[in-house]
Amino acid sequence: MKKKDVRKDNPLSIIGGMNFSDIRIKDDDLREEADIKMKTGFKIGIESRFGPFIAGMAFDQRGARYEIWNLDVHDTYNYFSFYGLVSCPVMKRLRIFSGVEAGDCIGRRVKIEDESENVPSVNINWDYGLRAGADVMIFKTVGLRTSYYHGLNYIFDYTDILTNCKNRSIELSLIYKL
């Protein structure tokens, strides 16, 4: 006789992975001068599913590498973010999703050449934007996620150098359902 699995599905999942992010600059001249490249960071968080809806919170590390005035700059922003997504099954193990994400910068680290400094995040705005992507469940409790985040708000309240910057990132994560 076959035993029946009476365990209920836990709606909680842990998410962890890497972000590949950069900033978009509105000023054409500065964008060409800055030579912006992607910077790697990480994301770790917890989320819950309610039918097709996903709600979560995470620690997100975004940023950019750029060269300005012949200085190599690594700019890292640490965000505590919240997100809400709506998912739709495509196949048995594949779901696509889209939604919104908002986060508050809780710290910033700027590395110029070989010197590194923590910079207060007082002039950094809340970051909010759109997220879209897909989840592929390899096993019942383990899966992979890829997504794109497109920031809609300017990063800085005020700055002389990087005006009108917005975040964007590509995320690759592992999903573990508890």
C-alpha positions as MATLAB code, in Angstrom:
seq = 'MKKKDVRKDNPLSIIGGMNFSDIRIKDDDLREEADIKMKTGFKIGIESRFGPFIAGMAFDQRGARYEIWNLDVHDTYNYFSFYGLVSCPVMKRLRIFSGVEAGDCIGRRVKIEDESENVPSVNINWDYGLRAGADVMIFKTVGLRTSYYHGLNYIFDYTDILTNCKNRSIELSLIYKL';
ca = [
       0.000    0.000    0.000;
       1.314    3.406   -0.973;
       1.697    5.995    1.778;
       0.053    9.300    1.128;
       2.053   12.504    1.765;
      -0.234   14.433    4.080;
       2.282   17.223    4.654;
       0.875   20.604    3.659;
       2.920   22.826    1.401;
       4.642   25.532    3.403;
       4.185   28.859    1.587;
       7.568   30.201    2.808;
      10.692   30.178    0.625;
      14.239   31.409    1.095;
      15.810   33.233   -1.857;
      19.540   33.734   -2.325;
      21.635   34.662   -5.303;
      23.584   37.219   -7.267;
      22.690   40.586   -8.766;
      24.422   42.014  -11.798;
      23.546   45.689  -11.681;
      24.434   49.092  -13.030;
      22.966   52.569  -13.122;
      21.311   54.384  -15.995;
      22.318   58.029  -16.385;
      19.984   60.388  -18.227;
      22.710   62.879  -19.255;
      24.181   61.618  -22.579;
      27.516   63.401  -22.168;
      28.083   62.080  -18.650;
      26.973   58.568  -19.651;
      29.632   58.458  -22.378;
      32.263   59.976  -20.089;
      31.535   57.653  -17.154;
      31.957   54.314  -19.010;
      29.488   52.427  -16.760;
      29.915   48.671  -16.254;
      27.916   46.067  -14.344;
      28.796   45.285  -10.734;
      28.041   42.033   -8.948;
      26.224   41.958   -5.632;
      23.967   39.571   -3.797;
      20.368   39.140   -2.698;
      19.071   37.149    0.239;
      15.492   37.142    1.427;
      12.327   35.360    2.398;
       9.008   35.264    0.590;
       5.566   33.759    0.873;
       3.154   32.541   -1.800;
      -0.604   33.008   -1.670;
      -1.953   31.337   -4.788;
      -0.558   33.331   -7.715;
       0.696   36.148   -5.445;
       4.227   36.350   -4.026;
       5.167   38.774   -1.237;
       8.703   39.052    0.049;
      11.445   41.056    1.665;
      15.160   40.901    0.981;
      18.558   42.432    1.476;
      19.658   43.616   -1.981;
      23.088   44.795   -3.031;
      23.113   46.946   -6.148;
      25.647   49.293   -7.645;
      27.854   50.064  -10.596;
      31.444   50.296  -11.708;
      32.398   53.347  -13.654;
      35.433   55.299  -14.673;
      35.171   59.036  -14.309;
      38.031   61.548  -14.514;
      40.432   58.595  -14.950;
      39.396   57.139  -11.580;
      38.067   53.580  -11.280;
      35.000   53.752   -8.992;
      33.096   50.807   -7.440;
      29.822   52.146   -6.022;
      27.742   49.731   -3.897;
      24.246   50.412   -2.510;
      22.758   48.125    0.154;
      18.948   48.060    0.156;
      16.343   46.499    2.398;
      13.532   45.877   -0.074;
       9.941   44.653   -0.225;
       8.271   43.206   -3.302;
       4.925   41.971   -4.534;
       4.674   39.772   -7.608;
       1.950   38.005   -9.557;
       2.967   34.672  -11.066;
       1.450   32.585  -13.818;
       2.246   28.918  -14.631;
       3.579   28.294  -18.129;
       4.430   24.600  -17.754;
       4.470   22.170  -14.847;
       7.761   23.452  -13.375;
       7.971   26.891  -15.001;
       6.262   30.079  -13.796;
       6.650   33.611  -15.063;
       6.040   36.623  -12.842;
       5.994   40.394  -12.754;
       5.365   42.997  -10.103;
       6.774   45.878   -8.116;
       9.665   46.279   -5.700;
      10.602   49.122   -3.344;
      13.623   49.472   -1.114;
      15.362   51.837    1.270;
      19.137   52.266    1.049;
      20.616   51.300    4.417;
      24.260   51.791    3.446;
      26.601   52.785    0.663;
      30.233   51.925    0.063;
      32.384   53.715   -2.507;
      35.767   52.356   -3.544;
      37.913   54.731   -5.590;
      41.061   53.073   -6.887;
      42.424   51.299   -3.750;
      40.699   53.413   -1.091;
      37.303   52.412    0.262;
      34.882   54.492    2.312;
      31.424   54.034    3.819;
      29.264   56.943    2.696;
      26.126   57.955    4.625;
      22.967   57.114    2.702;
      21.172   60.327    3.739;
      20.766   61.756    0.240;
      19.660   58.482   -1.381;
      15.981   58.181   -2.315;
      13.765   55.149   -1.900;
      14.294   52.939   -4.900;
      11.170   51.534   -6.519;
      10.608   49.857   -9.828;
       9.324   46.921  -11.831;
      10.515   43.321  -11.650;
       9.813   40.531  -14.161;
      11.223   37.048  -14.554;
      10.756   33.296  -14.312;
      11.044   30.495  -11.744;
      12.029   26.949  -12.732;
      11.525   24.305  -10.035;
      14.147   21.575  -10.424;
      12.800   19.565   -7.494;
       9.700   20.044   -5.348;
      11.605   22.251   -2.869;
      14.521   23.629   -4.939;
      14.393   25.906   -7.966;
      16.124   28.641   -9.919;
      14.985   32.199  -10.541;
      16.061   34.755  -13.075;
      14.634   38.258  -13.156;
      15.173   41.804  -14.368;
      14.670   44.878  -12.169;
      14.070   48.291  -13.756;
      14.255   51.177  -11.265;
      11.847   54.066  -11.811;
      13.065   56.559   -9.174;
      16.229   58.658   -9.221;
      18.801   57.282   -6.784;
      20.028   60.583   -5.367;
      18.184   63.566   -3.876;
      21.102   65.784   -4.763;
      24.585   65.253   -6.162;
      26.960   67.239   -8.337;
      28.408   64.309  -10.266;
      25.849   61.544  -10.878;
      22.560   63.279  -11.532;
      19.404   61.511  -12.707;
      20.647   57.942  -12.087;
      18.343   54.935  -11.856;
      19.131   51.339  -10.822;
      18.688   48.284  -12.981;
      19.778   44.715  -12.355;
      19.649   41.130  -13.519;
      19.175   38.603  -10.728;
      20.068   34.906  -10.670;
      18.879   33.129   -7.514;
      18.284   29.789   -5.863;
      14.838   29.174   -4.338;
      14.440   26.841   -1.373;
      10.878   26.120   -0.239;
      10.667   25.461    3.482;
];
